[in-house]
Amino acid sequence: MGKSVKVSWTTANESANEYFAVERSQDGRHFREVGRVSGAGNSTSSISYAFMDEAPLAGSNYYRLRQTDFGGTQEVFGPVMVNMAGLSAKAYPNPVQDRLFVSGAAAEATATITDFNGRILARVNNLGGGIDVSTLATGAYLLRVESPAGAENFRFVRQ
């Protein structure tokens, strides 16, 4: 859901269900609680629940549920993985005169600059020193940053 993750689940019935702890991990092994949703206690009908993670991590996010009943007994469900590729990448300054920088991209990321007709104008494999855009004509362009985690597109203006 954009830059948020909606974790949703449904129970068929519940018995002494106190709460669900929503836990998140970046490696799929070490989890920490990011939120809690109260359970219905006792129910014989289907109930839908949801939790919105407004600050997921860039890249892979693993979510699981830890259901706890009123007596303290717990059961773990999941995990499921959500990939939030490109969340941490930023292109600046915009508008730009000479050098366009990309922060938060993976070390193995590549960048492609195109015009709005899809013509490739530049390809850069090392983003560490920025991208020289001084030879581009004044106008608007598209920047695509690609890494093993995914891709993100930016519009920028060359002054």
C-alpha positions in Angstrom: 0.0 0.0 0.0 2.4 2.7 -1.2 5.1 3.1 1.4 3.1 1.3 4.1 2.4 -2.4 4.6 -1.1 -3.7 5.6 -0.9 -7.0 7.4 -4.4 -8.6 7.4 -5.7 -11.9 8.6 -9.0 -13.7 9.5 -9.8 -16.1 12.3 -12.5 -18.8 11.8 -13.2 -18.9 15.6 -11.5 -17.8 18.8 -11.2 -19.1 22.3 -9.8 -16.8 25.0 -7.9 -14.8 22.4 -6.4 -11.8 24.2 -4.3 -10.2 21.4 -2.2 -10.6 18.3 1.4 -9.3 18.3 2.5 -8.3 14.8 6.3 -9.0 14.5 8.7 -7.9 11.8 12.2 -9.0 10.7 14.6 -8.0 8.0 16.3 -11.4 7.9 13.4 -13.8 8.6 15.0 -15.1 11.8 15.1 -12.2 14.3 11.7 -10.7 14.9 10.6 -7.8 17.0 7.0 -6.6 17.8 5.9 -3.6 15.8 2.2 -3.5 16.9 -0.6 -5.2 18.7 -4.2 -5.9 17.8 -6.7 -6.9 20.5 -8.4 -10.2 20.0 -12.2 -10.8 20.3 -11.9 -13.1 23.3 -14.3 -15.8 22.3 -16.1 -16.1 19.0 -17.6 -18.8 16.8 -17.8 -16.6 13.7 -15.2 -15.4 11.2 -13.4 -12.1 12.2 -11.1 -10.1 10.0 -8.2 -8.1 11.5 -5.6 -5.7 10.1 -2.5 -3.8 11.2 -0.8 -1.0 9.2 3.0 -0.8 9.4 3.6 2.9 8.5 7.4 2.5 8.7 8.5 -0.7 7.0 12.2 -1.3 6.3 13.7 -0.9 2.9 14.1 -4.2 1.1 12.7 -7.4 2.5 10.3 -7.3 5.5 9.1 -10.6 7.1 5.9 -10.4 9.1 4.5 -13.0 11.5 1.7 -13.1 14.1 2.1 -14.1 17.7 -1.3 -14.9 19.1 -1.6 -14.8 22.9 -4.6 -16.1 24.9 -5.7 -14.8 28.3 -3.7 -17.6 30.0 -0.5 -16.6 28.3 -0.3 -19.4 25.8 1.1 -18.3 22.5 1.0 -19.6 18.9 3.1 -18.2 16.0 1.8 -17.9 12.5 3.9 -17.0 9.4 6.2 -15.5 8.3 5.2 -13.9 5.0 7.6 -11.6 3.1 6.9 -8.2 1.6 9.6 -6.5 -0.5 9.7 -2.7 -0.2 12.3 -2.1 -2.9 13.4 1.4 -3.6 12.0 2.9 -0.4 15.2 4.4 0.7 16.5 5.8 -2.6 16.3 9.5 -3.2 17.5 11.5 -6.2 18.7 15.1 -5.5 19.0 18.0 -6.2 16.0 18.5 -8.3 16.1 20.6 -10.4 19.8 19.9 -11.1 22.5 21.7 -13.0 25.6 19.5 -13.2 25.5 16.4 -10.9 22.5 14.3 -9.9 23.1 12.2 -6.7 21.3 9.1 -5.7 21.3 8.2 -2.0 20.1 5.0 -0.4 20.6 2.8 -3.4 22.3 -0.5 -3.2 26.0 -0.6 -4.0 25.3 -2.7 -7.1 22.6 -0.4 -8.4 22.7 1.0 -11.9 21.0 4.1 -13.3 19.5 4.8 -16.7 18.5 8.3 -17.9 15.9 8.5 -20.6 13.9 11.2 -22.3 10.1 11.0 -22.3 10.2 9.3 -25.7 12.1 6.4 -24.1 15.4 7.1 -25.7 18.3 6.1 -23.4 20.6 9.0 -22.9 23.0 7.7 -20.3 23.7 4.6 -18.3 25.8 4.6 -15.0 27.0 1.6 -13.1 28.7 3.4 -10.2 26.4 5.9 -8.4 28.8 6.8 -5.7 30.1 10.0 -7.3 26.8 11.1 -8.7 25.6 11.2 -12.3 27.0 13.9 -14.7 24.0 15.5 -16.3 25.9 18.6 -17.5 25.7 17.5 -21.2 21.9 17.1 -21.2 19.8 19.8 -22.7 17.6 21.9 -20.4 14.4 20.0 -19.7 12.7 17.1 -17.9 14.1 13.5 -17.8 13.4 10.1 -16.3 15.9 8.3 -14.0 15.5 4.6 -13.4 17.6 3.1 -10.6 17.8 -0.7 -10.6 19.2 -3.1 -8.1 18.7 -6.8 -7.1 16.0 -5.6 -4.7 14.0 -3.9 -7.4 13.7 -0.6 -9.3 12.5 2.9 -8.7 11.8 5.7 -11.2 12.4 9.4 -10.7 11.5 12.5 -12.7 14.1 15.3 -12.6 14.7 18.6 -14.3 18.0 19.7 -15.8 18.3 23.5 -15.5 
